[in-house]
């Protein structure tokens, strides 16, 4: 008798928990389509860049100088944009967006300087909701460089003529939504190089960007 009652109580508890979970999940994901404007910070650096020196108008490769991995530090910048997401199921959604980001790096060699690489980016992500409001995400991140400058002392030098302006990264991240507030963290691993100089490329000169984003957004439901 006692065992039967305990079994019934366990079943009731499980049923209540499942009901609560279903209600909470339904309340946290009320809309099939939504748009989320976001604003935040990014921290970026480059990988694979080797030093080269100028001698007159010619570029001389210096193989013995330190790599950019050793001679730079991360730069903080600004990120703003939006995502549009559509839910395929209760737990799975697809999103695409458009963002502006000011990325680059800081140089620790030959005096302090900073490099600003400004991008318009289009992230396309698959979002999987492990818990109500909590999603992990991954996809592809397409970037177009619209401006690039080196700042050292009182001098500024453009770099757009010396680099490729299109890049591809692999983003991974997670987000948490509370009511309509959305906190999002992403890390973009660059997989294409931005160097477009044949002389430098002839000795294996390659570099790509890596960046981490943290943004805060507000979700607007488009369709119920």
Order of alpha helices (4+ residues) and beta strands (2+ residues): alpha-beta-beta-beta-alpha-beta-beta-beta-beta-beta-beta-beta-beta-alpha-beta
